[in-house]
Amino acid sequence: MLSLRFEIARWQFSFLFIGMLGLSIGDASSADGADSTRPNVLFLVVDDLNDWVGCLGGNPDARTPNIDQFAAQSVLFRNAHCQVALCNASRTSVLTGMYASTTGIFANSLKHAGPVYQSATQMPVWFREHGYRTMCMGKIYHNDHGKKAYWDEVGPKTLRWGPEPPEGRQFTKRFGDRVQDSLAWAALDIERGEMPDEQIATWAKTKLEEDHQQPFFLALGFYKPHTPMTAPKRYFDLFDREKLAMPEVLENDLDDVPEIGKRWVLDRSDLIADDAVDQYSPTYRRELVHAYHACVALTDDCIGQVLSHLKNSDYADNTIVVLFSDHGWHLGEKHHWRKWMPWEESTRSLMAVQAPGVSRDGSVCDRTVGLIDIYPTLAELCDLDPPAQLEGESFVRLLVDPKDEWTRPALTSTKAGNHTVRSDRWRYIRYRDGSEELYDHEKDPHEWHNLANQPELQPVKEQHAHWIDVLTEGEIIE
């Protein structure tokens, strides 16, 4: 730990002449109380991006050269997981540093937010209170920037998802007595710069060209590949649709899944009304896979523009970069489309972190970390007192040594009372009715074989169930 603290201190004071070891950080503060030696933070979040990224190997057809390059120059966390596989709830957890079982926010609404959430110190507010200039554009919170009071500057408003598909595949589908909004895609014939993610990148570059007199927290929320899966045609043209590798789907995959889990699946023939449009036909599945790749390629391009601009800016050597996706996404795996499930495709997130002078760049870390750990990690990297509310754990030591000890698994929740923990080897799911799933990722990376009923694995289940109890202590289940 001593060597770690030395590395962080060396980085923070790299622009100062240190005449004596006892020099305090406060001695270098500017007149307005902001510490000019503190690192900046570039906070990049991508919506609905799963492991279909070259560096994560989720699909061989991924075209993500910029994300891959950044991963090769940072610490790539190959086993990072969200705390709820849904936009609002995941972002709430990241930006408050608290589990959904604490805040009560499991969905895309804040109506169940209790006093704990209301009193929480939001991440941009915390940075602002510590002398940072806070700026954002795009989808940071579920309603984009959250409260405008959180930020010193908010970028221009965009069309959010971009131009509507002119003749998009705008289907609706009935599941019993529920109507599910459909997936939609289109290859758009538009000029460069008309997509929101392109506009975010352009705005971010102007911020990186400005002369900032105080450290900054610059947050950029990229919208794609969130539905509708629309992107300029040039990104679709990168792929040969008929040659794309399709996800592997086991026909009877749900046979050993408890009924409560089956009810959440969105591709069950027994729930589809006879008059519904079959939007999950083999042809449409392939079209959606194509569109997803195109949207990911679009966002990768935009991320690359921002990172390239940072590299050539005055802030290259003193800016922490955190790149992550808010959760994963199913494209038919386990007979599900979209997100929100307790399985690997929903919970696994892209995460790569670069902290100049601290991180062992060009490394991969296979320890199981959560997005909830980002907040305390930034607190340690920036040498700031963290809010008492934080429930995650700083992974700075993994930036220094990606193989360092880490025993804490990642907890993901799907509605109150339904939780999964992912350790380095295992995924254990416990539903509110007591039913269970257990998967061995060393032998079963697709999570096709539920081992929860095997007596010899009872100790594994008990160990992981204990983590659920510890990490969700105090949860209220209505």
C-alpha positions as CSV (number, residue, x, y, z in Angstrom):
1,M,0.0,0.0,0.0
2,L,2.9,2.3,0.7
3,S,4.2,2.0,-2.9
4,L,0.7,2.6,-4.2
5,R,0.4,5.8,-2.3
6,F,3.8,6.9,-3.5
7,E,2.8,6.4,-7.1
8,I,-0.4,8.4,-6.7
9,A,1.5,11.2,-4.9
10,R,4.2,11.3,-7.5
11,W,1.6,11.7,-10.2
12,Q,-0.3,14.4,-8.4
13,F,2.8,16.5,-7.8
14,S,4.5,15.9,-11.1
15,F,4.1,19.5,-12.2
16,L,5.5,21.0,-8.9
17,F,9.0,21.4,-7.5
18,I,8.8,19.6,-4.2
19,G,11.4,21.1,-1.9
20,M,10.5,18.9,1.1
21,L,8.6,15.7,1.7
22,G,6.1,17.4,4.0
23,L,4.6,19.7,1.3
24,S,0.8,19.5,1.5
25,I,-1.6,19.4,-1.4
26,G,-3.3,22.5,0.0
27,D,-0.1,24.5,-0.6
28,A,-0.6,24.2,-4.3
29,S,-4.3,25.2,-4.4
30,S,-5.4,28.1,-6.5
31,A,-7.0,31.2,-5.0
32,D,-10.6,29.9,-5.5
33,G,-9.8,26.8,-3.4
34,A,-9.5,24.5,-6.5
35,D,-6.4,22.3,-6.5
36,S,-4.7,22.7,-9.9
37,T,-2.6,19.6,-9.3
38,R,-5.5,17.2,-9.0
39,P,-6.1,15.0,-12.0
40,N,-9.0,15.7,-14.4
41,V,-11.6,13.0,-15.1
42,L,-13.0,12.1,-18.5
43,F,-16.1,9.9,-17.7
44,L,-17.4,8.0,-20.8
45,V,-20.5,5.9,-20.5
46,V,-22.1,3.9,-23.4
47,D,-25.7,2.9,-23.4
48,D,-26.6,-0.8,-23.8
49,L,-23.2,-2.0,-24.9
50,N,-22.5,-5.7,-24.3
51,D,-19.3,-7.6,-24.9
52,W,-19.5,-7.3,-28.7
53,V,-16.3,-5.4,-28.6
54,G,-13.1,-6.6,-30.0
55,C,-11.1,-6.5,-26.8
56,L,-13.8,-8.5,-24.9
57,G,-14.3,-11.1,-27.7
58,G,-18.0,-11.3,-27.4
59,N,-18.5,-11.5,-31.2
60,P,-15.9,-12.0,-33.9
61,D,-17.4,-9.4,-36.2
62,A,-17.2,-6.5,-33.9
63,R,-15.6,-3.3,-35.4
64,T,-14.3,-1.3,-32.4
65,P,-10.7,-0.3,-33.2
66,N,-10.8,2.8,-31.0
67,I,-12.2,1.1,-27.9
68,D,-9.7,-1.7,-28.5
69,Q,-6.8,0.7,-28.8
70,F,-7.9,2.4,-25.6
71,A,-8.2,-0.9,-23.8
72,A,-4.6,-1.8,-24.9
73,Q,-3.4,1.5,-23.3
74,S,-5.3,1.1,-20.1
75,V,-6.4,-1.6,-17.6
76,L,-9.2,-3.6,-19.2
77,F,-11.6,-5.2,-16.7
78,R,-12.9,-8.3,-18.5
79,N,-15.2,-9.3,-15.7
80,A,-17.0,-6.1,-14.8
81,H,-20.7,-6.1,-14.0
82,C,-23.5,-3.6,-13.5
83,Q,-25.6,-3.5,-10.4
84,V,-29.0,-3.4,-12.2
85,A,-29.2,-4.3,-15.9
86,L,-31.4,-1.3,-16.7
87,C,-30.4,2.2,-17.6
88,N,-31.8,4.4,-14.8
89,A,-31.1,1.9,-12.0
90,S,-27.6,1.2,-13.2
91,R,-26.7,4.8,-13.6
92,T,-28.2,5.6,-10.2
93,S,-26.0,3.0,-8.6
94,V,-22.9,4.4,-10.4
95,L,-23.5,8.0,-9.6
96,T,-24.5,7.5,-6.0
97,G,-22.2,4.6,-5.2
98,M,-25.1,2.7,-3.6
99,Y,-26.9,-0.6,-4.4
100,A,-30.5,-0.7,-5.6
101,S,-31.4,-2.5,-2.4
102,T,-30.3,0.7,-0.5
103,T,-31.8,3.3,-2.8
104,G,-34.9,1.3,-3.7
105,I,-34.4,2.1,-7.4
106,F,-34.6,-1.0,-9.5
107,A,-36.3,0.4,-12.6
108,N,-36.4,3.3,-15.0
109,S,-38.2,5.5,-12.6
110,L,-37.4,7.4,-9.4
111,K,-40.8,7.1,-7.9
112,H,-39.7,4.5,-5.3
113,A,-36.6,6.5,-4.3
114,G,-36.5,6.8,-0.6
115,P,-34.8,9.3,1.8
116,V,-31.5,7.6,1.4
117,Y,-31.4,8.4,-2.3
118,Q,-32.7,11.9,-1.8
119,S,-29.9,12.7,0.6
120,A,-27.2,11.0,-1.4
121,T,-24.3,13.1,-2.8
122,Q,-24.3,12.7,-6.5
123,M,-20.9,12.1,-8.2
124,P,-20.9,15.4,-10.2
125,V,-22.0,17.4,-7.1
126,W,-19.2,15.8,-5.1
127,F,-16.6,16.7,-7.7
128,R,-18.0,20.2,-7.8
129,E,-17.8,20.6,-4.0
130,H,-14.1,19.6,-4.3
131,G,-13.2,22.4,-6.7
132,Y,-13.8,20.6,-10.0
133,R,-15.5,22.2,-13.0
134,T,-18.3,19.7,-13.9
135,M,-19.5,19.4,-17.5
136,C,-21.6,16.9,-19.4
137,M,-23.4,16.1,-22.6
138,G,-25.6,13.2,-23.6
139,K,-27.0,10.5,-21.4
140,I,-25.4,10.5,-18.0
141,Y,-28.5,10.0,-15.9
142,H,-31.5,8.3,-17.4
143,N,-33.0,11.7,-18.2
144,D,-29.7,12.8,-19.7
145,H,-27.9,15.2,-17.4
146,G,-30.1,14.7,-14.3
147,K,-30.6,18.0,-12.5
148,K,-29.0,20.9,-14.2
149,A,-27.8,22.1,-10.8
150,Y,-25.4,19.2,-10.7
151,W,-23.3,20.8,-13.5
152,D,-21.4,23.9,-14.2
153,E,-22.0,23.4,-17.9
154,V,-24.4,21.2,-19.9
155,G,-23.9,20.6,-23.6
156,P,-26.5,21.4,-26.3
157,K,-29.7,19.3,-26.4
158,T,-29.8,16.7,-29.2
159,L,-32.5,14.6,-30.7
160,R,-31.3,12.0,-28.2
161,W,-31.7,8.8,-30.3
162,G,-31.1,10.6,-33.5
163,P,-33.3,10.9,-36.6
164,E,-36.3,8.6,-36.7
165,P,-36.2,5.6,-39.1
166,P,-37.9,6.8,-42.3
167,E,-39.4,3.4,-42.9
168,G,-38.2,1.8,-39.8
169,R,-39.1,-1.7,-38.5
170,Q,-41.5,-0.2,-36.0
171,F,-43.4,-3.3,-34.8
172,T,-45.3,-3.9,-31.6
173,K,-45.7,-7.3,-30.1
174,R,-48.3,-8.6,-27.6
175,F,-47.2,-10.8,-24.7
176,G,-50.4,-12.1,-23.1
177,D,-52.1,-8.9,-21.9
178,R,-49.0,-6.8,-22.3
179,V,-47.8,-4.9,-25.3
180,Q,-44.0,-4.8,-25.7
181,D,-42.4,-1.9,-27.6
182,S,-40.6,-3.4,-30.5
183,L,-37.0,-3.2,-31.6
184,A,-36.4,-1.0,-34.6
185,W,-33.5,-0.5,-37.0
186,A,-32.6,1.6,-40.1
187,A,-29.6,2.5,-42.1
188,L,-29.9,6.3,-42.3
189,D,-28.9,8.3,-45.4
190,I,-27.8,11.4,-43.5
191,E,-24.8,13.8,-43.4
192,R,-21.9,13.4,-41.0
193,G,-22.6,15.1,-37.7
194,E,-26.4,14.5,-37.6
195,M,-26.2,11.7,-35.0
196,P,-26.3,12.7,-31.3
197,D,-23.1,10.7,-30.6
198,E,-21.3,12.7,-33.3
199,Q,-22.5,15.9,-31.8
200,I,-21.4,14.8,-28.3
201,A,-17.9,14.1,-29.7
202,T,-17.7,17.4,-31.4
203,W,-18.7,19.3,-28.3
204,A,-16.3,17.3,-26.1
205,K,-13.4,18.3,-28.4
206,T,-14.2,22.0,-27.9
207,K,-14.1,21.5,-24.1
208,L,-10.7,19.8,-24.4
209,E,-9.4,22.8,-26.3
210,E,-10.3,25.3,-23.6
211,D,-8.0,26.6,-21.0
212,H,-9.4,25.3,-17.7
213,Q,-8.1,27.0,-14.6
214,Q,-9.4,24.2,-12.3
215,P,-9.5,20.5,-12.7
216,F,-12.5,19.2,-14.6
217,F,-14.9,16.3,-14.5
218,L,-16.1,15.9,-18.1
219,A,-18.9,13.3,-18.5
220,L,-20.1,12.1,-21.9
221,G,-23.0,9.8,-22.4
222,F,-23.2,8.1,-25.8
223,Y,-26.6,6.9,-26.8
224,K,-25.9,4.0,-29.2
225,P,-26.3,1.1,-29.5
226,H,-29.6,1.8,-27.6
227,T,-32.7,1.3,-29.6
228,P,-33.8,2.3,-32.1
229,M,-30.8,0.7,-33.8
230,T,-30.3,3.5,-36.3
231,A,-27.0,4.6,-37.6
232,P,-25.6,6.2,-40.8
233,K,-25.5,3.8,-43.7
234,R,-21.7,3.9,-43.9
235,Y,-21.6,2.0,-40.6
236,F,-23.9,-0.7,-41.9
237,D,-21.7,-1.0,-45.0
238,L,-18.8,-2.2,-42.8
239,F,-20.5,-5.6,-42.5
240,D,-21.7,-8.3,-44.8
241,R,-25.0,-9.2,-43.2
242,E,-25.2,-12.7,-44.5
243,K,-21.8,-13.6,-43.2
244,L,-22.3,-12.3,-39.6
245,A,-21.8,-14.7,-36.8
246,M,-25.1,-15.2,-34.9
247,P,-25.4,-15.7,-31.2
248,E,-25.4,-19.3,-30.0
249,V,-28.8,-20.2,-28.6
250,L,-29.6,-23.5,-26.9
251,E,-33.1,-24.6,-27.9
252,N,-34.1,-25.9,-24.5
253,D,-32.0,-23.4,-22.5
254,L,-34.9,-22.4,-20.3
255,D,-35.9,-25.9,-19.2
256,D,-33.8,-25.6,-16.0
257,V,-34.6,-22.0,-15.3
258,P,-37.0,-21.3,-12.4
259,E,-40.5,-20.1,-13.5
260,I,-39.9,-16.6,-12.1
261,G,-36.9,-16.2,-14.5
262,K,-38.8,-17.6,-17.4
263,R,-41.6,-15.1,-17.0
264,W,-39.2,-12.2,-17.8
265,V,-37.9,-13.7,-21.0
266,L,-39.1,-11.7,-24.1
267,D,-38.8,-14.5,-26.8
268,R,-41.2,-17.2,-25.7
269,S,-43.6,-18.5,-28.3
270,D,-46.2,-19.5,-25.7
271,L,-46.6,-15.8,-24.8
272,I,-46.9,-14.4,-28.3
273,A,-50.4,-13.7,-29.6
274,D,-51.4,-15.5,-32.9
275,D,-51.9,-12.1,-34.6
276,A,-48.6,-10.7,-33.6
277,V,-45.9,-9.8,-36.1
278,D,-43.0,-12.3,-35.9
279,Q,-40.3,-9.8,-35.3
280,Y,-38.0,-12.6,-34.0
281,S,-37.9,-14.4,-37.4
282,P,-34.5,-15.7,-38.5
283,T,-34.3,-12.9,-41.0
284,Y,-35.1,-10.2,-38.5
285,R,-32.7,-11.6,-36.0
286,R,-29.9,-11.3,-38.5
287,E,-31.0,-7.7,-39.4
288,L,-30.9,-6.8,-35.7
289,V,-27.5,-8.3,-35.2
290,H,-26.3,-6.3,-38.2
291,A,-27.9,-3.1,-36.9
292,Y,-26.4,-3.6,-33.4
293,H,-22.9,-3.9,-34.9
294,A,-23.4,-0.8,-37.0
295,C,-24.5,1.2,-33.9
296,V,-21.5,0.0,-31.9
297,A,-19.2,1.0,-34.8
298,L,-20.7,4.5,-34.8
299,T,-20.2,5.0,-31.1
300,D,-16.7,3.5,-31.3
301,D,-15.9,6.1,-34.0
302,C,-17.1,8.9,-31.7
303,I,-15.2,7.7,-28.7
304,G,-12.1,7.5,-30.8
305,Q,-12.4,11.1,-31.8
306,V,-12.7,12.2,-28.2
307,L,-9.8,10.1,-27.0
308,S,-7.6,11.2,-29.9
309,H,-8.3,14.8,-29.1
310,L,-7.4,14.2,-25.4
311,K,-4.2,12.6,-26.4
312,N,-3.2,15.7,-28.4
313,S,-4.4,18.2,-25.8
314,D,-2.7,19.9,-22.8
315,Y,-4.5,17.5,-20.5
316,A,-3.2,14.2,-21.8
317,D,-0.9,13.5,-18.9
318,N,-3.1,14.4,-16.0
319,T,-6.5,13.1,-17.0
320,I,-8.1,9.9,-15.7
321,V,-10.2,8.2,-18.3
322,V,-13.0,5.9,-17.3
323,L,-14.8,4.1,-20.1
324,F,-17.8,1.8,-19.3
325,S,-21.2,0.6,-20.5
326,D,-24.1,0.9,-18.2
327,H,-25.0,-2.8,-18.7
328,G,-25.1,-5.5,-21.3
329,W,-27.7,-6.6,-23.9
330,H,-29.2,-9.8,-25.2
331,L,-29.5,-10.5,-28.9
332,G,-31.4,-13.8,-28.5
333,E,-29.2,-15.5,-26.0
334,K,-31.2,-17.5,-23.4
335,H,-34.2,-16.6,-25.7
336,H,-34.2,-13.0,-24.6
337,W,-33.9,-9.7,-26.3
338,R,-32.9,-6.4,-24.7
339,K,-31.6,-6.3,-21.1
340,W,-32.7,-6.5,-17.4
341,M,-32.0,-10.2,-16.8
342,P,-29.8,-11.7,-14.1
343,W,-27.7,-13.5,-16.7
344,E,-24.2,-12.8,-18.1
345,E,-25.4,-11.1,-21.3
346,S,-27.3,-8.5,-19.3
347,T,-25.0,-7.9,-16.4
348,R,-21.5,-7.9,-18.0
349,S,-20.3,-4.4,-18.8
350,L,-17.3,-3.0,-20.7
351,M,-14.9,-1.2,-18.4
352,A,-11.4,0.2,-19.0
353,V,-9.6,2.7,-16.9
354,Q,-6.5,4.8,-17.5
355,A,-4.9,6.7,-14.7
356,P,-1.6,8.2,-15.8
357,G,1.2,7.4,-13.4
358,V,-0.9,4.8,-11.5
359,S,-2.5,2.3,-13.8
360,R,-0.4,-0.5,-15.3
361,D,-1.5,0.3,-18.9
362,G,-1.8,-2.5,-21.4
363,S,-3.0,-4.9,-18.7
364,V,-6.1,-7.0,-18.3
365,C,-7.8,-7.7,-15.0
366,D,-10.1,-10.7,-14.6
367,R,-11.1,-9.9,-11.0
368,T,-14.9,-9.5,-10.7
369,V,-15.6,-5.8,-10.1
370,G,-18.8,-3.8,-10.1
371,L,-19.6,-0.4,-11.7
372,I,-20.5,0.6,-8.1
373,D,-16.7,0.5,-7.5
374,I,-16.0,3.4,-9.8
375,Y,-17.0,6.2,-7.4
376,P,-14.7,5.1,-4.5
377,T,-11.9,4.4,-7.1
378,L,-12.1,8.0,-8.4
379,A,-12.1,9.3,-4.8
380,E,-8.8,7.5,-4.1
381,L,-7.2,8.4,-7.4
382,C,-8.1,12.1,-6.9
383,D,-7.1,12.0,-3.2
384,L,-10.5,13.3,-2.1
385,D,-12.5,12.3,0.9
386,P,-15.3,10.0,-0.3
387,P,-18.9,10.4,0.8
388,A,-19.9,8.1,3.7
389,Q,-22.7,6.6,1.6
390,L,-20.4,4.7,-0.8
391,E,-21.0,0.9,-0.7
392,G,-18.5,-0.1,-3.4
393,E,-14.8,-0.7,-3.0
394,S,-11.9,1.1,-4.6
395,F,-10.1,-1.0,-7.1
396,V,-7.0,1.3,-7.4
397,R,-4.8,-1.6,-6.3
398,L,-6.0,-3.5,-9.3
399,L,-5.0,-0.7,-11.6
400,V,-1.5,-1.0,-10.1
401,D,-1.5,-4.8,-10.1
402,P,-4.4,-6.4,-12.0
403,K,-3.7,-9.7,-10.3
404,D,-3.8,-8.4,-6.7
405,E,-6.2,-10.0,-4.3
406,W,-9.9,-9.2,-4.7
407,T,-12.4,-11.4,-2.9
408,R,-15.6,-9.3,-3.4
409,P,-18.0,-10.5,-6.1
410,A,-20.3,-8.3,-8.2
411,L,-23.9,-8.0,-7.1
412,T,-26.7,-7.4,-9.7
413,S,-30.4,-7.0,-8.8
414,T,-33.5,-7.6,-10.8
415,K,-36.4,-6.1,-8.9
416,A,-36.3,-6.2,-5.1
417,G,-35.5,-9.6,-3.7
418,N,-34.0,-11.1,-6.8
419,H,-30.2,-11.0,-6.8
420,T,-27.3,-12.6,-8.5
421,V,-23.6,-12.5,-7.5
422,R,-20.8,-13.1,-10.0
423,S,-17.5,-14.2,-8.7
424,D,-14.4,-15.1,-10.8
425,R,-15.8,-18.5,-11.6
426,W,-19.4,-18.7,-10.6
427,R,-22.8,-17.0,-11.1
428,Y,-25.3,-17.6,-8.4
429,I,-28.9,-16.4,-8.7
430,R,-31.4,-16.4,-5.9
431,Y,-35.0,-15.2,-6.6
432,R,-37.4,-13.8,-4.1
433,D,-39.3,-17.1,-4.0
434,G,-36.1,-19.0,-3.0
435,S,-35.5,-20.7,-6.4
436,E,-31.9,-20.7,-7.6
437,E,-29.6,-20.9,-10.5
438,L,-25.8,-21.7,-10.4
439,Y,-23.5,-21.6,-13.3
440,D,-19.8,-22.6,-13.6
441,H,-18.1,-20.2,-16.0
442,E,-15.0,-22.3,-16.3
443,K,-17.0,-25.1,-17.9
444,D,-20.2,-23.3,-19.1
445,P,-19.6,-19.7,-20.3
446,H,-23.0,-19.6,-21.9
447,E,-24.8,-20.4,-18.7
448,W,-26.7,-23.3,-20.3
449,H,-26.6,-25.7,-17.4
450,N,-28.1,-24.8,-14.1
451,L,-26.2,-26.7,-11.3
452,A,-28.2,-25.4,-8.4
453,N,-29.7,-28.8,-7.6
454,Q,-26.3,-30.6,-7.3
455,P,-25.7,-31.5,-3.6
456,E,-21.9,-31.3,-3.9
457,L,-22.1,-27.7,-4.8
458,Q,-24.1,-26.7,-1.7
459,P,-21.0,-25.0,-0.2
460,V,-20.6,-22.9,-3.3
461,K,-24.2,-21.7,-3.1
462,E,-23.9,-20.9,0.6
463,Q,-20.8,-18.9,0.0
464,H,-22.4,-16.8,-2.7
465,A,-25.8,-16.6,-0.9
466,H,-23.9,-15.1,2.1
467,W,-22.6,-12.3,-0.2
468,I,-26.1,-11.5,-1.3
469,D,-27.2,-11.2,2.4
470,V,-24.2,-9.0,3.2
471,L,-24.5,-6.7,0.2
472,T,-28.3,-6.3,0.4
473,E,-28.5,-5.9,4.2
474,G,-31.5,-3.7,5.1
475,E,-33.3,-4.2,1.8
476,I,-37.0,-3.7,2.1
477,I,-39.1,-6.1,0.0
478,E,-42.7,-5.1,-0.5
